[in-house]
Amino acid sequence: MARILLDTCTVIWTGTNRAISTSAADIIDECSDRNETLFVSPITAWELGILVSKGRFSFSMDIAIWFENYVGNEAAELLQLSSKTLLASSFLPGNPPNDPGDRIIIATARQHGLRIMTRDKKILNYADAGHVNAIAC
C-alpha cells in the first residue's frame, strides 16, 4: 500500500496533465490499479487560492470548482485538517521548511503515515534528513 499525500505542486501537475517523473507516474498508476486512494490536504486549496489570487497561476475554470472536481475524483480524497495537525506543524523535528503550507503538509503526512509526492526541494531535503517520507516527482 503506497499511501501517498500529493503536495500542492503535484496536484497542479496531475490536475492539469503536466509531466511528472516516470517513477512518480508509475506509483500513481500502481495506486490506481490497486484502487488505492491518493490524499490531498485542505491546505492545498488555500495554497492554490493564493497562487491564483496573486496571478502566479491560472486554471481553465474557477479555482473552487477546479479543486472540488479534483478531490471529487474517486482517486483523490481530501483529508480532514485537525487542530492536532496544525499544532504538530509548529513543532516539527529537525530543521523543517519555514513555509506554513509545507509545514502543514509535512505534519499531515507524519500524522497519517503518508509519503509526500513533491518536487519541493525543501520538503525533499527534510525527507532526506529522515523526518518524513517523500517521493520526488
C-alpha positions as CSV (number, residue, x, y, z in Angstrom):
1,M,0.0,0.0,0.0
2,A,1.6,3.3,-1.2
3,R,-0.4,5.8,0.9
4,I,0.5,9.0,-0.9
5,L,-0.2,12.6,0.0
6,L,0.0,14.8,-3.0
7,D,1.8,18.1,-2.4
8,T,0.2,21.2,-4.0
9,C,2.7,21.2,-6.9
10,T,1.8,17.6,-7.6
11,V,-2.0,18.4,-7.6
12,I,-1.3,21.2,-10.1
13,W,0.7,19.0,-12.4
14,T,-1.5,15.9,-12.2
15,G,-4.7,18.0,-12.4
16,T,-3.5,20.0,-15.5
17,N,-1.9,17.0,-17.3
18,R,1.6,18.3,-16.9
19,A,4.6,15.9,-16.9
20,I,5.8,14.4,-13.7
21,S,8.7,11.9,-13.3
22,T,8.2,8.4,-14.7
23,S,8.7,6.9,-11.3
24,A,6.1,9.1,-9.7
25,A,3.7,8.5,-12.6
26,D,4.3,4.7,-12.1
27,I,3.4,5.0,-8.4
28,I,0.2,6.9,-9.2
29,D,-0.7,4.2,-11.9
30,E,0.0,1.4,-9.4
31,C,-2.2,3.1,-6.8
32,S,-5.0,3.4,-9.4
33,D,-4.5,-0.3,-10.4
34,R,-4.9,-1.3,-6.7
35,N,-7.8,1.1,-6.1
36,E,-5.7,2.9,-3.5
37,T,-6.7,6.5,-2.7
38,L,-4.3,9.4,-3.2
39,F,-4.7,12.0,-0.5
40,V,-4.8,15.8,-0.6
41,S,-4.5,18.2,2.3
42,P,-7.1,21.0,2.7
43,I,-4.1,23.4,2.9
44,T,-3.6,22.7,-0.8
45,A,-6.9,24.6,-1.5
46,W,-5.5,27.6,0.4
47,E,-2.2,27.4,-1.5
48,L,-4.0,27.2,-4.8
49,G,-6.2,30.1,-3.9
50,I,-3.1,32.2,-3.0
51,L,-1.4,31.3,-6.3
52,V,-4.5,32.3,-8.3
53,S,-5.2,35.5,-6.3
54,K,-1.6,36.7,-6.9
55,G,-1.7,35.9,-10.6
56,R,1.0,33.3,-10.3
57,F,-1.2,30.5,-11.8
58,S,-4.5,30.3,-13.6
59,F,-6.9,27.5,-14.3
60,S,-9.4,26.9,-17.1
61,M,-12.3,27.4,-14.6
62,D,-13.0,28.9,-11.2
63,I,-10.4,27.6,-8.8
64,A,-13.0,26.4,-6.3
65,I,-14.8,24.4,-9.0
66,W,-11.5,23.0,-10.3
67,F,-10.4,21.9,-6.8
68,E,-13.7,20.4,-6.0
69,N,-13.6,18.4,-9.2
70,Y,-10.0,17.3,-8.4
71,V,-10.8,16.0,-5.0
72,G,-14.2,14.7,-6.1
73,N,-12.4,12.3,-8.3
74,E,-12.6,8.9,-6.6
75,A,-8.8,8.5,-6.8
76,A,-8.2,11.7,-4.7
77,E,-9.5,12.1,-1.2
78,L,-9.5,15.3,0.8
79,L,-8.2,14.7,4.3
80,Q,-9.5,16.4,7.4
81,L,-7.3,19.2,8.8
82,S,-7.4,18.9,12.6
83,S,-6.1,21.3,15.3
84,K,-3.7,18.4,16.3
85,T,-2.1,18.5,12.8
86,L,-1.9,22.3,12.8
87,L,-0.3,22.3,16.2
88,A,2.1,19.5,15.2
89,S,3.2,21.7,12.2
90,S,4.6,24.1,14.7
91,F,6.7,21.5,16.5
92,L,8.3,19.5,13.7
93,P,11.7,17.9,14.5
94,G,14.9,19.0,12.9
95,N,15.0,21.9,10.5
96,P,11.7,21.9,8.7
97,P,10.8,24.4,5.9
98,N,9.6,27.8,7.0
99,D,6.6,27.8,4.6
100,P,3.4,27.3,6.6
101,G,1.8,25.3,3.8
102,D,4.8,23.0,3.6
103,R,4.8,22.5,7.4
104,I,1.1,21.6,7.4
105,I,1.6,19.1,4.6
106,I,4.5,17.6,6.4
107,A,2.6,17.3,9.6
108,T,-0.3,15.8,7.8
109,A,1.9,13.2,6.2
110,R,3.5,12.4,9.5
111,Q,0.2,12.1,11.4
112,H,-1.4,9.8,8.8
113,G,1.7,7.7,7.9
114,L,1.7,9.0,4.3
115,R,4.5,9.7,1.8
116,I,4.5,13.1,0.2
117,M,4.8,13.3,-3.5
118,T,6.5,16.6,-4.4
119,R,9.1,18.5,-6.3
120,D,9.6,20.9,-3.5
121,K,13.3,20.8,-2.7
122,K,12.9,21.9,0.9
123,I,10.4,19.1,1.6
124,L,12.7,16.6,-0.2
125,N,15.7,17.8,1.8
126,Y,13.6,17.4,5.0
127,A,12.7,13.9,4.0
128,D,16.4,13.2,3.3
129,A,17.1,14.2,6.9
130,G,14.7,11.4,7.9
131,H,11.8,13.4,9.3
132,V,9.1,12.5,6.7
133,N,8.8,10.1,3.8
134,A,8.7,11.7,0.3
135,I,8.8,10.8,-3.3
136,A,10.2,13.1,-5.9
137,C,8.0,13.8,-8.9
